[in-house]
Amino acid sequence: MNEQVKKDIISLIENSRDAVVCSVDENGFPNAKAMFRRKNDGMRAIWFSSNRSAIHTQQWINNSKASVYFCNSEDISSLLLIGHMRVYTDNETKQLYWEQGDEEYYVLGPTDPDYCMLCFTAENGVYMSQKKNLFNIDDKMGAVTYKYDKGWCPE
């Protein structure tokens, strides 16, 4: 993948507040939901906050397979990432990603038992702009493999 395409992909992610995120239900069907992107590390790791009691969260606990879709309707570019979603319920991770305004949804604060963080780790994807770009997330792209350290997704 050339460097300009990589920059365009990361720009699309970072300029998108929302993403469509899919889980897999117990019958093997995809379930889509719009979610706010909390933070990302390039295209490799994308964080979201959620309710532990949410249907999607429960589906990811049972089956970590997931996809994340970003799009820009102005320049007709889109990105589909396929990978795994991990659910974090530990207080250290929740406090690390807590933001002002979250108390509107989680009244007990960052230790609210219904508050959790979701970390999507991409394995491959498809980027559509002027032409189709298929890619795998690997060291050839300059992606970094992270170990769990103060909030980054484990390998």
N, C-alpha and C positions, 0 to 999 in steps of 0.2 A: 504494500500500500504506500502510495507516495505521501510525502509530508503534508502537502496541501489538503488532500482528502482527509487525512487524520485530523488536521486542525479544523476543517469544516465539520467533521463529526463531533468533536469535542465542543465546538462553538454551538452546534445545534442542541446538545445536551445542556450546556450551561446557560443558554438563553431560553430554555424551556422551564417554566415553573411547574407544568403538569406533564405527566406521562400516563399512558394507558398501560396498566400492569395486569398480566394474566396469571392466574393460578389454574390448577387442574382439580376438578372435583372427583368425588369417589367413583363416578361412572366414567372417568377418563375424558370428560368434556372440558374445554377451556372456559374460564370465567374471567371476564374483563372488568376492570375498575379503573377510573381515573384517580390518580394520587398525586400529591405534591412531592416534588423532588426536594429532599432536605439537603443533601450534599452529594458530591461525586468525586471520584478520583479518576479523571479522564473518562474512559468508557469502560473501564474494568470493574469498578465498584460504585454502586449507586445506592444511597440510603434514603429510606422513607420512614415516617412514623405512622403508627397505626394503633388500633385497639386490639388488645390480646383476644378479646371476645369476638372480633370480627370474623365473618365466615371465611374470607380470604386468608387471614392469619392462620386459622385452624387448618385450612387446606394446605398451606405451606409447611405447617408442623408435620402433617402426614405425608406430604409429597413436595419436596423442595423445587421441583421443576417449575420454571417461570419464564416469562418473556416480558420485555419492556419495550414500548413503542413511543417514539418521539416524532413529531412532525412540525413542519413550518409551512403553513398554507400560502405564505407570500412568495416563497421561491420554489415551492413544491418539492421540498426535500424531506426525506423521512429516514428514520433509523429503527430497525427492529433488532433487538438484542435477545439472545436466547441463553439461558443459564440456570442458575439456582438462587433461591431466596432463602436466607437464614433469618430466624426470629431470635432477637436478643431481648431478654427480660431482666438481665442483671442491672442493678442500680448504677453501676459505674458507666455503662454504655448509655443508659437512659439519661443520666445527668450530663454526659458529654454532649449530647445532641439536643438537650432541652433548650427551647427558645422562648423569649418573651411572647406571650399570647397563647402558649400551649395550655395554660391553666384554664382557658375557656372550654377546652375539651377534656382535660384531665385535672379535675378540681383538687385532687390530693397532691398535685405537684409531680415532680419527676419520679417519685417513688410510688405513684399510683399503680396498683397492681394490674389495671387494665391498659396501661400505657406500655408500649413496646417499640423497639426499633427493628426495622427490616433492612437487611443488606443483600442487595442483588449482586451476584458475581457473574459477569458475562463470560461465555465460552466462545460464541461466534455471533455473527450478525450479518445483516444486509443493509447497506446504505444506498439510498436512491436519491440521485440529484439529476444531473444531465445524463448520467449513465449509471448502470447498476454496478455496485462494488460489493462482492462477497468477501468475507474475511473471517479469520480465526483470531481470537485474542491470544497472543503468544509473545514470546520475547523478541521475535522478528519485528514486531510493531513497536518495540521499545516499552511495552507494558511491564509493570513491575509486579512481582508476586508478593503479596503482603501476608505477613503473619498477624495474628490478632494482637494488637498493641494499641491500647487507648482508643479503640473504636474501629479500626480497620478490619475488613473481612478476613477471616482465616482462609488459608489455602485448603 
